[in-house]
């Protein structure tokens, strides 16, 4: 557990959520959440220099002896529009009401900063012991469908399973999805989950029909180990190699780069590639992630042929060499380069001198 010297004896400051869960699991926690039972903005500014305040959510960021600490007020929330961000109803509520707005029991425990006592209103410690993920109420997934993906993420990170009633609630929601939801938050959870690069997570994503949060179309599990593929070729955008398999990701707010990955895969998929030259020209200017999707969904052999062999073949001659040979820049350059490339793909041992000789044969 992180040590923060606040010299506080109010008994109203608590570690909460993931940091308590990780402490009980004996794991290092990346996120440290501290809640004050009351108005944190008014109370916690005494601890040091105030850096940032958000009155709407009752949060305050303070420099405590050189350490940046975020404090949150206890608060109650309501989902006035299901599937979207909640609205803060009360700031400064009691601790029990605050924990009841959280996703799973294992993330709804608190620990007193002054006494180190664990406060567990919902049976989180028992679920930790039994390796179970349990929602706090029956409307949990209806309020916030991102909790379904968070449950997938936690199941992979900790080796936990959904308890039976939670599993039934998830199944019921996925059979009656309200597609009017905040897809920015859905995408964030997808990125965090699939950047873990877990084949188990992907298989659960498909088999449990969690993908239905993104598309109503039916998706079958490919007979392909994506985790091994990612480990071998190490793409930057791991998550989209997994999620792109469902094809219809139009609801997600893709960046320009992510959109190019999707569109380039669509274009590759339409092509009937036969020769090494056609494979090379189709793949040479597209993102690695697009090629991996092509391997998974269209033709693994051709994708690997390019990635393992063809992409390492490069022409040594340049436009300057052609100019030295008396050729003025023109569309003819592309024809010459393509001719030499076809020859080099057939015989990768060709030297630069060999390439120049090939050009000469075209000029005579």
C-alpha positions in Angstrom: 0.0 0.0 0.0 1.3 3.5 -0.9 2.3 5.6 2.1 0.9 9.1 2.2 1.7 11.2 5.2 -1.4 13.4 5.8 -1.2 13.6 9.6 -5.0 13.3 9.6 -7.1 12.0 12.5 -10.6 12.7 11.2 -11.3 9.1 10.5 -13.0 10.2 7.3 -10.3 9.5 4.7 -10.3 6.1 3.0 -8.4 4.3 0.3 -11.2 2.9 -1.9 -11.8 0.7 -4.9 -8.9 -1.0 -6.8 -6.2 0.0 -4.4 -7.9 -1.9 -1.6 -8.6 -4.9 -3.8 -4.9 -5.0 -4.9 -3.7 -4.6 -1.3 -5.8 -7.6 -0.3 -4.5 -9.6 -3.3 -0.9 -8.7 -2.5 -0.6 -6.9 -5.8 1.0 -3.5 -6.6 -1.7 -1.0 -7.5 -1.3 1.6 -10.3 -4.2 3.8 -9.4 -4.5 5.2 -5.9 -8.1 6.5 -5.1 -8.7 8.3 -1.8 -12.2 9.4 -0.8 -13.2 11.8 2.0 -16.6 11.1 3.7 -17.9 14.6 3.2 -16.8 17.5 1.1 -13.2 16.8 0.0 -12.7 20.2 -1.6 -13.3 22.0 1.7 -11.4 19.5 3.9 -8.4 18.4 1.8 -7.1 21.7 0.7 -5.4 21.9 4.2 -2.9 19.2 3.1 -0.9 21.3 0.7 -0.9 23.3 -2.5 -4.1 23.0 -4.4 -3.4 22.1 -8.1 -6.9 21.4 -9.5 -10.5 21.5 -8.3 -13.6 20.0 -9.9 -16.6 21.2 -8.0 -19.1 19.3 -10.1 -17.7 16.0 -8.9 -16.3 17.1 -5.6 -12.7 16.3 -6.4 -9.5 18.1 -5.6 -5.8 17.5 -6.6 -3.2 18.5 -4.0 0.6 18.6 -3.8 1.3 16.9 -0.5 5.0 17.3 0.3 6.0 16.9 -3.4 3.5 14.0 -4.0 0.5 14.7 -6.2 -2.7 13.2 -4.5 -6.2 13.1 -5.8 -9.1 13.3 -3.3 -12.7 12.7 -4.1 -15.8 13.5 -2.0 -18.2 10.7 -1.3 -21.0 11.1 -3.7 -24.3 9.5 -4.9 -25.0 9.2 -8.6 -28.0 8.5 -10.8 -28.2 7.2 -14.4 -30.8 9.6 -15.8 -30.0 8.2 -19.2 -29.1 4.5 -19.2 -25.8 3.6 -20.8 -24.4 7.2 -20.5 -22.4 9.0 -17.9 -24.1 9.3 -14.5 -25.2 12.5 -13.0 -24.0 13.5 -9.5 -26.9 13.6 -7.2 -25.3 14.3 -3.8 -21.8 15.3 -2.8 -20.8 14.5 0.8 -23.0 11.4 1.3 -22.1 8.6 3.7 -19.4 6.1 2.7 -21.9 3.2 2.2 -23.9 5.1 -0.3 -20.7 6.0 -2.2 -19.5 2.4 -2.5 -22.9 1.3 -3.8 -22.4 3.2 -7.1 -19.4 1.0 -8.0 -19.2 -1.9 -10.5 -18.3 -5.1 -8.6 -18.0 -6.1 -4.9 -14.3 -6.6 -5.2 -14.0 -2.9 -6.2 -16.4 -1.6 -3.5 -14.3 -1.9 -0.4 -12.6 0.9 1.6 -9.7 1.1 4.0 -9.3 3.7 6.7 -6.1 5.8 6.3 -6.0 6.4 10.1 -6.7 2.9 11.4 -6.1 0.6 8.3 -9.5 -1.0 9.0 -11.2 -2.6 6.0 -14.8 -1.5 5.4 -16.7 -4.0 3.4 -20.5 -3.5 3.1 -21.0 -5.8 0.1 -19.0 -9.0 0.7 -16.1 -8.0 -1.4 -13.6 -9.9 0.7 -15.5 -13.2 0.4 -15.8 -12.7 -3.3 -12.0 -12.1 -3.5 -11.4 -15.3 -1.6 -13.8 -17.2 -3.9 -12.5 -15.5 -7.1 -15.9 -14.2 -8.0 -17.1 -11.1 -9.8 -20.4 -9.9 -8.5 -22.4 -6.8 -9.4 -23.9 -4.7 -6.6 -27.5 -4.6 -7.9 -29.6 -6.1 -10.7 -29.6 -2.9 -12.8 -25.9 -2.6 -12.9 -25.3 -3.5 -16.6 -28.4 -1.6 -17.7 -27.0 1.6 -16.0 -23.5 1.1 -17.3 -22.8 -1.6 -20.0 -19.1 -0.9 -19.9 -19.1 -2.9 -16.7 -19.5 -6.0 -18.9 -16.2 -5.3 -20.5 -14.6 -4.4 -17.2 -15.8 -7.7 -15.9 -14.0 -9.4 -18.8 -10.9 -7.4 -18.1 -10.9 -8.3 -14.4 -11.6 -12.0 -15.1 -8.4 -12.1 -17.2 -6.2 -10.0 -14.9 -7.1 -11.9 -11.8 -8.3 -15.3 -13.0 -11.8 -14.6 -11.6 -15.2 -15.8 -12.9 -18.6 -14.1 -12.9 -20.8 -15.5 -10.1 -24.0 -17.2 -11.4 -26.5 -14.4 -10.9 -24.2 -11.8 -12.4 -23.6 -14.1 -15.3 -27.4 -14.4 -15.9 -27.8 -10.6 -15.7 -25.1 -10.2 -18.3 -26.7 -12.7 -20.6 -30.1 -11.0 -20.2 -28.6 -7.6 -21.1 -26.7 -8.9 -24.1 -30.0 -10.3 -25.4 -31.7 -6.9 -25.1 -29.1 -4.3 -25.7 -29.8 -0.6 -25.7 -27.5 0.7 -28.4 -27.9 4.3 -27.2 -24.8 4.2 -25.0 -21.5 6.1 -24.5 -19.2 4.4 -27.0 -16.3 6.5 -26.0 -16.3 4.7 -22.7 -16.9 1.3 -24.4 -13.8 1.9 -26.6 -11.7 2.9 -23.6 -12.5 -0.4 -21.9 -11.9 -2.4 -25.1 -8.5 -0.9 -25.4 -7.6 -1.7 -21.8 -8.9 -5.2 -22.1 -7.4 -6.3 -25.4 -4.1 -4.5 -24.9 -3.5 -7.2 -22.3 -3.1 -9.5 -25.4 -5.1 -12.5 -24.1 -6.6 -15.2 -26.2 -8.7 -16.2 -23.3 -10.2 -12.7 -23.1 -11.0 -12.8 -26.9 -12.6 -16.2 -26.7 -14.9 -15.1 -23.8 -15.6 -11.9 -25.7 -16.9 -14.0 -28.6 -18.4 -17.0 -26.9 -20.2 -14.9 -24.2 -21.5 -12.6 -27.0 -20.0 -9.5 -25.4 -19.2 -8.3 -28.9 -22.9 -7.6 -29.3 -22.3 -4.4 -27.4 -20.7 -3.1 -30.6 -22.6 -4.9 -33.4 -25.9 -6.8 -33.6 -24.3 -9.0 -36.3 -23.5 -12.6 -35.4 -19.7 -13.3 -35.1 -18.1 -16.7 -35.0 -14.8 -17.4 -33.1 -12.0 -17.7 -35.7 -9.9 -20.9 -35.4 -6.8 -18.7 -34.9 -4.6 -17.9 -31.9 -4.4 -14.1 -32.1 -2.3 -13.9 -29.0 0.5 -15.8 -30.7 0.2 -13.7 -33.8 0.5 -10.5 -31.7 3.5 -11.8 -29.8 5.3 -12.7 -33.0 4.7 -9.4 -35.0 4.2 -6.9 -32.1 1.7 -4.4 -33.6 1.3 -1.1 -31.9 -2.5 -1.1 -31.8 -3.0 -4.5 -30.3 -6.7 -4.0 -29.4 -7.9 -3.3 -32.9 -6.4 -6.6 -34.1 -8.7 -8.4 -31.7 -11.8 -6.1 -32.0 -11.4 -5.7 -35.7 -12.2 -9.4 -36.2 -15.9 -8.6 -35.6 -15.6 -6.3 -38.7 -18.5 -3.9 -37.9 -16.8 -1.4 -35.5 -18.6 1.6 -37.0 -20.1 2.6 -33.6 -16.6 3.1 -32.1 -15.1 6.6 -32.5 -12.0 5.6 -34.4 -9.0 7.9 -34.7 -7.6 8.7 -38.2 -4.9 6.0 -37.7 -7.5 3.4 -36.4 -9.8 4.2 -39.3 -7.0 3.7 -41.8 -6.3 0.3 -40.3 -9.9 -0.7 -40.7 -10.3 0.7 -44.2 -7.0 -0.8 -45.5 -8.1 -4.2 -44.2 -11.4 -3.9 -46.1 -9.5 -3.0 -49.3 -7.1 -5.9 -48.8 -9.9 -8.3 -48.3 -11.5 -7.5 -51.7 -8.3 -8.2 -53.6 -7.5 -11.5 -55.3 -3.8 -11.7 -54.7 -1.9 -14.5 -56.6 1.7 -13.5 -57.3 4.4 -12.4 -54.9 4.4 -9.1 -56.8 0.7 -8.6 -56.2 1.1 -9.5 -52.5 4.0 -7.1 -52.1 2.3 -4.1 -53.8 -0.9 -4.7 -51.8 0.8 -4.9 -48.4 3.8 -2.5 -48.7 2.0 0.7 -47.6 -0.6 -0.6 -45.2 -0.4 -0.8 -41.4 0.8 -4.0 -39.8 -2.6 -4.3 -38.0 -4.4 -4.5 -41.3 -2.2 -7.3 -42.5 -2.7 -9.2 -39.3 -6.5 -8.9 -39.7 -6.1 -10.2 -43.3 -4.2 -13.2 -41.9 -6.9 -13.9 -39.4 -9.9 -13.4 -41.6 -8.7 -14.0 -45.2 -5.4 -15.7 -45.9 -2.8 -16.4 -43.3 -0.3 -18.0 -45.7 -0.2 -14.9 -48.0 0.1 -12.5 -45.0 2.9 -14.5 -43.5 4.6 -14.8 -46.9 4.8 -11.0 -47.0 5.7 -10.4 -43.3 8.3 -13.1 -43.0 10.0 -12.8 -46.4 8.8 -10.4 -49.0 8.7 -7.2 -46.9 12.5 -7.5 -46.3 13.2 -7.4 -50.0 14.1 -3.8 -51.1 15.3 -2.3 -54.3 18.7 -0.6 -54.1 18.4 1.5 -57.2 16.8 5.0 -56.8 15.5 7.7 -59.0 18.9 9.3 -58.8 20.4 6.2 -60.4 17.9 6.4 -63.2 18.7 10.1 -63.8 22.4 9.2 -64.0 21.5 6.7 -66.7 19.9 9.6 -68.7 16.3 9.1 -67.8 14.3 12.3 -66.9 11.7 11.9 -64.1 8.5 10.6 -65.6 5.7 7.9 -65.0 8.2 5.6 -66.8 10.1 5.4 -63.4 7.2 3.4 -61.8 7.2 0.9 -64.7 10.9 0.4 -64.4 10.9 0.0 -60.6 8.0 -2.5 -60.9 9.9 -4.5 -63.5 13.0 -4.7 -61.4 11.0 -5.5 -58.3 9.3 -8.5 -60.0 12.8 -9.8 -60.8 14.2 -9.2 -57.4 11.2 -10.9 -55.7 12.0 -14.0 -57.9 15.7 -13.7 -57.0 16.3 -11.7 -53.8 20.1 -12.1 -54.1 20.2 -9.6 -56.9 22.8 -6.8 -56.2 22.5 -3.2 -57.1 24.7 -3.8 -60.2 22.3 -6.6 -61.2 19.4 -4.1 -60.8 21.1 -1.5 -63.0 21.7 -4.2 -65.7 18.0 -5.0 -65.6 17.2 -1.4 -66.2 19.6 -1.3 -69.2 17.9 -4.2 -70.7 14.6 -2.2 -70.6 16.3 0.8 -72.2 17.8 -1.0 -75.1 
